[in-house]
Amino acid sequence: MSPVEVEREDDQKPDANEKLEKVFDTADETEALVVQGLLESNGIECMETTRDAPQDVLPGVGGIVLRVREEQAAQARLMIEEYSRDAAQDAQLDDVAVGTSDSSVSAERE
């Protein structure tokens, strides 16, 4: 990576001193990475913070919070909502497709 690219990336990342707004939180690191990738691939840079809790005292507590610049928060929330809605719809379509293929398989066996 060239120094020019490093400078460009640093300029795009939110500064910890900027006014940032929480747009997403989850206990699942994989889910947080997917949402972070979604936002960043659409030009919205994120700052990831963790909510750590001692696992021996509070098992299952903690998680990841994604924050974006205040002026991009509404756009980020809309993207996350649309992505979630599309994912839910795809799962329903997959269920319908599986149901259709199962009934055709059972009909062929008879």
C-alpha positions as CSV (number, residue, x, y, z in Angstrom):
1,M,0.0,0.0,0.0
2,S,1.5,3.4,-1.0
3,P,1.7,6.3,1.5
4,V,-0.9,8.2,-0.6
5,E,-3.4,5.4,0.0
6,V,-2.6,5.3,3.7
7,E,-3.2,9.1,4.0
8,R,-6.5,8.8,2.0
9,E,-7.7,6.0,4.3
10,D,-6.8,7.9,7.4
11,D,-8.7,11.0,6.1
12,Q,-11.8,8.9,5.5
13,K,-11.9,7.2,8.9
14,P,-13.9,9.0,11.5
15,D,-11.8,10.8,14.1
16,A,-12.5,9.8,17.7
17,N,-13.0,13.5,18.5
18,E,-15.7,13.9,15.8
19,K,-19.3,13.7,16.7
20,L,-20.2,10.1,16.0
21,E,-23.6,8.4,16.2
22,K,-24.3,4.8,17.0
23,V,-26.0,3.1,14.0
24,F,-25.7,-0.6,14.8
25,D,-24.9,-2.9,17.7
26,T,-24.7,-6.6,18.0
27,A,-23.3,-9.4,20.1
28,D,-22.2,-11.2,17.0
29,E,-18.8,-10.2,15.6
30,T,-19.5,-11.7,12.2
31,E,-22.7,-9.7,11.8
32,A,-20.9,-6.5,12.8
33,L,-18.2,-7.2,10.1
34,V,-20.9,-7.8,7.4
35,V,-22.6,-4.5,8.3
36,Q,-19.3,-2.7,8.5
37,G,-18.4,-4.0,5.0
38,L,-21.8,-2.9,3.7
39,L,-21.4,0.6,4.9
40,E,-17.8,1.0,3.9
41,S,-18.4,-0.4,0.4
42,N,-21.0,2.4,0.1
43,G,-18.6,5.1,1.2
44,I,-19.6,5.4,4.8
45,E,-16.6,4.9,7.1
46,C,-17.3,3.3,10.5
47,M,-15.6,3.3,13.9
48,E,-16.0,0.0,15.7
49,T,-16.0,-0.1,19.5
50,T,-16.5,-3.1,21.8
51,R,-18.7,-3.4,24.8
52,D,-16.5,-5.7,26.9
53,A,-17.7,-7.4,30.0
54,P,-15.8,-10.0,32.0
55,Q,-17.1,-13.3,30.7
56,D,-16.6,-15.1,34.0
57,V,-18.9,-12.6,35.7
58,L,-21.3,-11.7,32.9
59,P,-21.2,-14.4,30.3
60,G,-22.8,-13.5,27.0
61,V,-22.7,-9.8,27.8
62,G,-20.8,-7.4,25.5
63,G,-20.8,-6.8,21.8
64,I,-19.8,-4.5,19.1
65,V,-21.0,-1.0,18.3
66,L,-20.6,0.7,14.9
67,R,-20.6,4.4,14.9
68,V,-20.5,6.8,11.9
69,R,-20.2,10.5,11.3
70,E,-23.3,12.3,12.5
71,E,-24.1,13.6,8.9
72,Q,-24.0,10.0,7.5
73,A,-26.0,8.3,10.3
74,A,-29.5,8.5,8.6
75,Q,-28.1,7.2,5.3
76,A,-26.3,4.4,7.2
77,R,-29.4,3.3,9.1
78,L,-31.4,3.3,5.9
79,M,-28.8,1.0,4.2
80,I,-28.8,-1.3,7.2
81,E,-32.6,-1.5,7.3
82,E,-32.8,-2.2,3.5
83,Y,-30.1,-4.8,3.7
84,S,-31.9,-6.5,6.7
85,R,-35.2,-6.4,4.8
86,D,-33.7,-7.9,1.7
87,A,-32.0,-10.6,3.7
88,A,-35.2,-11.6,5.3
89,Q,-37.0,-11.7,2.0
90,D,-34.3,-13.8,0.5
91,A,-34.6,-16.3,3.4
92,Q,-38.4,-16.5,2.7
93,L,-37.8,-17.0,-1.0
94,D,-35.3,-19.8,-0.2
95,D,-37.9,-21.5,2.1
96,V,-40.4,-21.3,-0.7
97,A,-37.9,-22.7,-3.2
98,V,-37.0,-25.6,-0.9
99,G,-40.7,-26.4,-0.3
100,T,-41.3,-26.5,-4.0
101,S,-38.3,-28.6,-4.7
102,D,-39.2,-31.0,-1.9
103,S,-42.7,-31.5,-3.2
104,S,-41.5,-32.2,-6.7
105,V,-39.0,-34.8,-5.3
106,S,-41.7,-36.5,-3.3
107,A,-44.0,-36.5,-6.3
108,E,-41.3,-38.2,-8.5
109,R,-40.9,-40.9,-5.9
110,E,-44.6,-41.9,-5.9
